[in-house]
Amino acid sequence: MTFRPLFDHVVVRRVGAADRSNGAVVVPGSDVEALQEGEVVAVGPGARSESGRVQPPELKAGDRIVFSGRSGASGKIDGQDIVIMKQSEVMGVFDSAAATKTQAVWPRARLA
């Protein structure tokens, strides 16, 4: 089954910090809000402006993003844990060239 988000919604698969466990205790209702990293899986066609025009989305499938841990609605589609949120809830997008360069340099920098 394929899933197509509507309007300016995006489907995100959590990656990075959510995949690792550091053994920390999570206290429900705490005011600490962690940033999450994710990969955009699907993007809607865009939101409609007041004039009726469709504003195309800035995100595309495959983008690596940062969002609030409290953003969107979590669920499962085809057995995958996903988050569906509005594009406006995304805080930033990693530049693919910079991310590749950082990943390539970072391990060597830590060893030096």
N, C-alpha and C positions, 0 to 999 in steps of 0.2 A: 504494500500500500504506500502511496506517496501522500505527503501532507503539504498543502499549500497555504501559507499564512495569508491573511487578508490585510488590506490597508497598509499601515506602516509597522506592522508587527514583524519580528524576526524570531527564528527558532535557533537556539544556541545550545551547544553541547559543552558542558563544563570540562575544562582541562586544567592541568597544572596543579595548583595548590589543593584543589578539591580531590585530586587523585591520591594525594599523600596524606598520611596521618602522622602527626607528631606526638600523639598521646596526650594532647591538651584536653582539659575538661571544658565542655561547653555548658554555660549556665543559661538556661532559658530566660528570656526577658532582659538579658544584659544589654547595655547600651553600646557595646562594642560592635561596630559594623565592619566586617571584613570585605575587602575587594576580592572579586572572583575573576578568573581568566577563563575565556571560552572561545569556541570556534563557531562562527555563524554557519548553520546548516542550510537554512532556507530564508528567503526574504520576500515579503509581500510586494505588490506593485507600487505602493506608495500611498501617502495620505492625500485627500482631496482638500484643496484650498477653498476659501469662501467663494471664489469665483467659479468653482467647479473643476478646475484643472487639477490633474494628478501631479503631485510633486514627487519626482522619482527618488527612490531611496539612495542614501550615500553608501550604505553597506552592501556587500555582495557575499555570496556563499564562499567560504574559505577564509574570510577575514578573521584575524585573531583580535579579540576585544577584551576590554576590562569593564566590569559592571559591578554594581552593589550586590552584596549577598542577599539582600531583601528584594531585589528587583524581580518583576515578572511573576509568572505562575509556573511551578515545577510540575512535571508529570512524566509519563512514559509513552513513547510512540515506538512501535515495533521492538519493544524490549530495551530501548535506549533511554537513559535519563536525560531529559531535555528541560530547557526553560524557554517559555514564550514570553516575550516582552516587547514593548514599543521601542522603536529605534531611538527615541529621545531618552530612554533610560540607560543607554550605552554611554559610558564616560569617556572612552577613547579607543582608538584602533592602533595596533602596532604596525609600524611601517615594515613591510616584508623585507626590504633590503637591509634596514637597520637591525631587524631581529635576527636575520641570518648572520650579519657581521658580529653582533653581540654574542650569539651562541658560539661562533667560531673562535672569538677572542677570549671570552670569559674563562674557559677551563685553563688556558695557558696563563692568564693573568693571576689566577688563584694559586698556581703552582710556583710562580716566580717569587 
